[in-house]
Amino acid sequence: MKFAHVFEEALLKGEYPQEWLESAISYRQLKKCIRRVKEELRGLGLDQETVKHLWQQVGTNKGSRRPSLAENNMTLSAARPFLNW
């Protein structure tokens, strides 16, 4: 059985504390959101390797200020938001 089905069944059976049930995220909606983020990043020219490289930089800069987008020679556009609920 796939994780989404197991997760939904567990939620319906009440196997978790009530406050967890109230805060539970729909696994299907989460997957859709992640897919949209991936598409948006690709649309901005940020392929998997570029994102991985940038993420590693963030991990090595703990405690120091994060580099700006300009310092990474990157720009973002707010012309098309990726999360349209």
C-alpha positions as CSV (number, residue, x, y, z in Angstrom):
1,M,0.0,0.0,0.0
2,K,1.3,3.5,-0.8
3,F,2.2,5.9,1.9
4,A,-0.6,8.3,1.1
5,H,-3.2,5.6,1.7
6,V,-1.6,4.3,4.9
7,F,-1.3,7.9,6.1
8,E,-5.0,8.7,5.4
9,E,-6.2,5.5,7.0
10,A,-4.2,6.2,10.1
11,L,-5.7,9.7,10.3
12,L,-9.2,8.4,9.9
13,K,-8.7,5.7,12.6
14,G,-7.6,8.4,15.0
15,E,-4.2,6.8,15.7
16,Y,-2.7,10.2,16.4
17,P,-3.4,12.8,19.1
18,Q,-6.2,15.2,18.2
19,E,-3.9,18.3,17.9
20,W,-1.9,16.3,15.3
21,L,-5.1,15.5,13.4
22,E,-6.1,19.1,13.3
23,S,-2.7,20.1,11.9
24,A,-2.2,17.3,9.5
25,I,-1.3,18.2,5.9
26,S,-3.0,16.4,3.1
27,Y,-0.2,14.3,1.6
28,R,-1.7,14.7,-1.9
29,Q,-1.8,18.5,-1.6
30,L,1.7,18.5,-0.3
31,K,2.9,16.5,-3.3
32,K,1.1,18.9,-5.6
33,C,2.7,21.9,-3.9
34,I,6.2,20.4,-4.1
35,R,5.6,19.7,-7.8
36,R,4.6,23.3,-8.4
37,V,7.7,24.5,-6.5
38,K,9.9,22.3,-8.7
39,E,8.2,23.6,-11.9
40,E,8.6,27.2,-10.7
41,L,12.3,26.6,-10.0
42,R,12.9,25.0,-13.4
43,G,11.0,28.0,-15.0
44,L,13.5,30.3,-13.3
45,G,16.4,28.3,-14.7
46,L,17.2,26.6,-11.4
47,D,17.9,23.0,-12.2
48,Q,18.4,20.3,-9.6
49,E,22.2,20.7,-9.6
50,T,22.0,24.5,-9.2
51,V,19.6,24.2,-6.3
52,K,21.8,21.5,-4.7
53,H,24.8,23.8,-5.0
54,L,23.0,26.7,-3.5
55,W,21.6,24.6,-0.6
56,Q,25.1,23.4,0.2
57,Q,26.3,27.0,0.4
58,V,23.5,27.7,2.9
59,G,24.6,24.7,4.9
60,T,28.2,25.8,5.1
61,N,27.3,29.4,6.0
62,K,25.6,28.6,9.3
63,G,25.8,31.5,11.7
64,S,26.8,33.9,8.9
65,R,24.6,36.0,6.7
66,R,23.1,34.3,3.7
67,P,24.4,35.5,0.3
68,S,21.9,37.7,-1.6
69,L,20.4,36.7,-4.9
70,A,22.6,39.3,-6.5
71,E,25.7,37.7,-5.0
72,N,24.7,34.4,-6.5
73,N,24.0,36.1,-9.8
74,M,20.3,35.2,-9.6
75,T,17.1,37.1,-10.1
76,L,13.5,36.1,-9.3
77,S,10.3,37.3,-10.9
78,A,7.1,37.9,-9.0
79,A,5.2,38.2,-12.3
80,R,3.7,34.7,-11.9
81,P,3.2,33.3,-8.4
82,F,3.4,29.6,-8.2
83,L,0.9,29.0,-5.5
84,N,-2.6,29.8,-6.6
85,W,-5.0,28.3,-4.2
